[in-house]
Amino acid sequence: MTQDELKGLVGQAALQYVVPGEIVGVGTGSTVNKFIEALATMKDRVRGAVSSSVASTERLRAIGIRVFDANDVDELAVYIDGADEIDAQGHMIKGGGAALTREKIVAAQSRRFVCIADESKLVKVLGAFPVPVEVIPMATARIARQFAAMGGKAQVRMKDGAPLVTDNGQHILDVSGLQIAQPLAFESEVNQWPGVVTVGVFAHQKASVCLLGTASGVRTLDCQGAGAAA
Ligand code: 5RP
């Protein structure tokens, strides 16, 4: 099975977590795009969605799903999103699609986080995938030096020859060379550096369950209770 087919498999499987009559939280990325395609088949049974990016909002609207502002909704039953890496406890690296800040906001608003990913994303220790960090541009160099002191190498993400600008008007640093053995502590530490908008480690907002696409079908990883979320 190709990686694309594995993503399709988990995108489809995620439908079972969507609560009919409710508003669903929707993430960003190629796996979530498969979920949005699948969601089209039950669009008349959901009230709408809260989206984590302009790109997902456009896709949701294109299939006729109403997109609510996060401020107009209290709690969401479920948030469906992909990951760049996930461990067995449900801690993740996210932000490969530069949507990490809004993803963390919608995840925090949701009772349950259902991660959908192909099995290549499952790791023992987070960090082989460079950690995306959304930053205020004037703090970039200082934050890069702080990562260097930890053994990390931070690079500004570029697009068309210029720094990529997020949906929030900020930049992304991709930090390689880190081994994140303590995701909760790492997230708390980096998040309080001046100029950091959001670090792409999701430990406080970890996955409740992960649907992993494998050659033999969907493997369900129950991450609830497998490591404390704060
Ligand atoms: C976007 C994300 C995505 O969930 C993550 O990058 C995985 O993407 P894909 O499903 O395309 O592999 O965090 O900011």
Residues whose N, C-alpha, C, O or C-beta is under 5 A from the ligand:
A	BS01	5RP	T28 G29 S30 T31 V32 D81 G82 A83 D84 K94 G95 G96 G97 A98 A99 L100
